[in-house]
Amino acid sequence: MVRNPTLRIVGAQHLAPSPPPRRRHSAIVAAAKDPRLKKRALTNLYNERPTWLKVAHLELDKAVLAAYAVTAGDWAKDWAEVWFDTGAGQPLPANFPLISKRAEVDRKVPENLLRLNLSRSSETKAKNS
């Protein structure tokens, strides 16, 4: 049997091409050593929550909520405002002005998703019967 270094055995009968060797471009290697770029990680960005990122998430949240409103009814794109300052899933300060609305929205979203998923599941089962 002739050995081919570009193939490796996967399972008992299947041959798959080996991935190409990893090569790092010199610019990437240099950038990895630059201490200024180490601060530009996504975690740091989300911890800082710059205004442009808040606005981008607000617009995205509004678009998603509007899409659900079109297909499922009991949704409102203005719900997105409750996540603007902290982001969804993040705790709010006790004196936050929208704290009661946030609690209501945080309850309604999973309820609506569950109702929608159950509805779609029953529709799929009915089609397949």
N, C-alpha and C positions, 0 to 999 in steps of 0.2 A: 504494500500500500504506500502510495506517495503522499508525503505530508505537505500540506499547504498551510503556511503560517498565517494566511489571511482568513482561515476558517477555524471555527471552534465548534465542539460538539455541544449541542443543547438537547437534553433528554437522551433517549436511546437512538432515535432515528433521524433527527433533524439537524441540519447544518445551517449555521447562521454566520454572516460575515462578522469578523471581529471589528470592534469600533476602532477608528483611527487613533493613533497615539495622541495624547493631549500635548499641545504646544501652547505656550503662553507668549503672547506678543510682548515685546520689550516695554511697550507703553503701559500695558496692564501691570507688569511686574513693578515698574517705576511708580505707578499710581498707588499700588498697594502699600508702598513704603512711605508715601506722603502723608504726614500726620493731619494735614488739613482735610484730606479726603476721608479719613477715618471718621470724622465728625459728620459726614454727609450720608449717614445710614438712614434707612427708612424708619427705624425705631426712633432715632433722634428727631426726625422730621415730624412724626406723629406725636411725639411728646411735646414738641414746641407748638404744634398746631398753628402755623402761620395763617393769616387771613385768606390768602388765595386758596389754601387747601380746604379751609372751612367752607368757603363759597363753592368750590368744586364738589365737595361732598353734599352740600345742600342741594345743588342742582341735580346731582345724580340721584339723591334720595327722592326728590320731587318727581323726577322722570320715572323712577321705579314705581312709586306710589300711584302716579297717574296711569301707568300701564296696568297695574292691578285694578284700578278703579274702572277702567274701560272693560276689563274682562270679568270682574267679580263683584262689582257694585260697592259694597260698604268700605270704601277706602277714600282718603282725602290727601291730596298732595301737600296741603298745609301742615300735615302731621310732621313733616320733615323739620320744621322750625324747632321742635323740642330737642333735636339732636345737634343743632348748630354749634352751640358753645362747647360741648364736651365730646361729642361723637356718640353714636349708638352704643349701648352696653356699658357706658362709663358712668360712674356715680355722680350725682349732682350735689352741690352744697345745699344744706338744709334750708337756706333762705332764697333759693332759686325761684324766680317768679313763675316759671312754667312747671313747677314740680308736680302739681296735681294732674296737669294735662299730660306730662311726660309719663306718669304712672298709668294713665288711661291708655295712651298710645302704645306703651310697652306691653300692655295687656291685650289690646285689640289686634295688633299685628300678628302675634302667633295664633290667636283664636281664628282670625280670618284665613291665615295660611292653612291651618288644620282643616277648617271647613271647606276651603277650596280644594285641598288635596283629597279629602274624603269624597267630595262631589265628583271630581275627575276620576277617582278610582272606581266609584260605582258606575260611572258612564262607560269606562273601559271594560268593566266586567260585563255590563249589559250588552255591549257591542260584540264581545267575544263569546257570549252564550248562544 
